[in-house]
Amino acid sequence: MLTEGILIKGVGGNYEIMTKGGRVTCKARGRFRKDQLVPMVGDRVMVLTGEHGSGRIEEILPRKNQLVRPPVANIDSLFVVTAAASPDPDPFLLDKIMVSALSQGIRVALCINKIDRADPSFVEEIYQKAGFRVFPTCAKEGEGIEAVREALTGGLTAFAGASGVGKSSLLNAIDGRLGLKTSEISGKIERGRHTTRHVELFELAPDTYVFDTPGFSSFEVIDVRARDLIGYFPDLLEYAGDCPFSDCSHTREEECAVRQAVREGKIAPSRWESYQILYEKLKERKEWEK
């Protein structure tokens, strides 16, 4: 019997599917490999169920979006997580994650965790000015957790960010039933340990799911063209229409309205710097690489 479900975990070619009748452990049909289609956590799938809670994924239903890192599908919103300190915030990494999500039509918010270790106001101001919702939190003390919990009502939400920023700790604070494994960052190199090894989807309430995802130290923007990049920097886009040049790249032109807004303090310098670096990288990318 074919049953629809949502893929909540995949490790080593084994997949767990949540259906109305409960969890089913599955393999995927061989033709997916031939079609170079890999099932992703968050996929809506059709499962042929067998005995003893086993089955086979017969069809992957059309995705409304997907990310390569973290590898998740059908996301409604993304919480980009940074730490106020230990490790220090990396604005360029945050901006790249945000661009990738916005290019897929995903709502984006920023969570600044570990506010007990440093003042988050500088980072908070940058992204509030850019138009993003910002949630300062301390998972350890429970500070700011209720605001995040309320923002998660309905849909599929992923938490993504560098290793060691406390994504799993945040999820444990949001719902103590999860019991996700956590660890402190390395004191010698200020780098987080990868306590989360794979993507997993958890149900917090009916129709409310969250992804726990592995951390990472590098991230590349794909499927975005240089000419479209300005559309994924809403704070820059607000001023781009005032440029005197119809083909302005908003990177070098002295009379550019975006550059003027940066000089006047209306746009954070780090945001414009991220845009410049990404624009040059994307401009150099060949069409077949996109």
C-alpha positions, 0 to 999 in steps of 0.5 A: 500500500502506498502511503504519503509521509515526510522523511525525517532522517537518513543515514547510510542509505536507510531512511526514516519516514513519518506517516500517519500510521507511524514511523517506517524504515525504508530504502530508496528505489534504485532508479533515484540513483540513476536519476541522480536524485537523492532523498533529503530530510524534509522531502514529502515521499510516497512509501510502499509499506511492508511488514514489521514497519519496513518499506521502500520510497517509491516517489519523491514529491515535488520540492518547493525548495532545497538547500545544499548546506544544510541538506534539507528540503521544503523549508518554510523558515531558516534560523541562522544561528551565530554565537555572541562569542566562542566562536566569534560571529562571522558576518560573511558566513551569516550573509552567505547563508542568508542569501542562499535561503532567500534565493529559495524563497525561505523566510530568514531570522537570526539567532544570536546565542551565548549572549552570556559571553558577550554583548550581542548588540553590535551584531543585533543592530546590523541585522535589525537594520537589514530588516531581519528578525533577531533573537538574542538567546542564552540556551544555557540560562533559557534567556530568549527561548520563549520568543524563539519557541513562539516563532516556530509555530507551524511549518518546517524550520531549519537551524543552521550555522557554524560548528559550536554556536549551540544549535542543538543546545537551543533545540534542547532548550526549546523542547526538553524532550529532544535530548540532543547531544551537545559539547563545548567548543575546543578551548585551543582552537575556538572551533566547535565539535561536530556533535550533530552528524546528520540532519534530523527532523523533529516534530514539536507539535502538530504541523510544527517541525524543526531540523537539527543540522550539522555545523560547518566552517565553510559555505558557498553560495550556489544557484545565484547569478551576480546580476540577481544578488542585490535582490537577496540583500534587502537592505541594499535593494532599498537604495538600489533603485535610486542609482543614476545608472540602470546597470549599476553593480553597486560595487565600484561606482562613486555615485551609486546610491547604495554606496552613499547609503553606506557612507551615511550609515544607513547600511552596515559596512559589513553587509556591503562588503559581503555583497561586494565579495559575493558579487565578484565571486559569482561574476567569475563563475561560468554558466555551467557551474551555476 
